[in-house]
Amino acid sequence: MLQRKGAYPAPPGSPPDIPGLELAGEVTGRGQGAERFEVGDRVMAVTGGGGQAELAVLHERAAMPVPEALDWKQAGGAAEVFVTAHDAIFSQARLRPGERLLIHGGAGGVGTAATQLGRAAGARVTATVRNEGLREEVQALGATAIDPEGFTDHGPFDVVLELVGAPNMGDNLKSLAPGGRIVVIGVGAGFKAEVNLLTLMGKRATLGGSTLRARPLEEKAAAMRRVEKEVLPLFDSGALTVPVAQTFPFEDVEAAYASFTEGGKLGKIVLLPG
């Protein structure tokens, strides 16, 4: 959405006029030296842009094999959210089994991925979900789903995954356990917040942020290899799924973006080529 508005420029090397941070498709050709995949293999990938197209060119290290359990719709909505969530929860926040994890925005793509990953790792997961009608579905993924208002009453939390933005920051600190970690990876509701440093110091807390899109290829590739090893097998075992709220053909892309803006859905909206 931000790229379409001109507020989130594509990183160097990515097409500025074609959005799309993830894709899934069949390999149709290989460049010189490419060895990871064969023509005809099913792959899914995280890109800096250009994913919303019928044909895409990408480095082989930016792609992962599609698990047998995923159809094309699910594969198209899996790569970016699961790599983002896995990196934030485990590489950045260092979540451990038995810890309490709070996810803000639990019904979205990254939120549903993070919920399932936290549950699979043995954490106790709480997710804020504004749409009351979606809370039961989020709970089915492995979280205690709550209203965002008054979430501090459900703490303390060892890790807070912030997908909403600035309005939550003060209460995030209040709800944090000693030694807790906050990782900010979404700022849709605002990106400027006031932080009480005395509270941060007193709780020996860590406040960090992360973004996947602009990282160098090798950093993205390292995150994706961890997902290949630790996450992809969980799709075939049935421990993980990819909730897809809606699909749209490419020619209805404007309707897809309008639906995304409306919110109130569980999981991903996926564009399908003709």
Secondary structure, DSSP 4 states (H G I P E B T S, - for coil): -TTTTTSSPPPTTS-TT---SEEEEE-----TT--S--TT-EEEEE-SS--SSSS----GGGEEEPPTT--HHHHHTTHHHHHHHHIIIIIIS---TT-EEEEESTTSHHHHHHHHHHHHTT-EEEEE-S-GGGHHHHHHTTEEEE-STTGGGG--EEEEEESS-GGGHHHHHHTEEEEEEEEE---TT-S-----HHHHHHTT-EEEE--STTS-HHHHHHHHHHHHHHTHHHHHTTS----EEEEEEGGGHHHHHHHHHH---SSEEEEE--
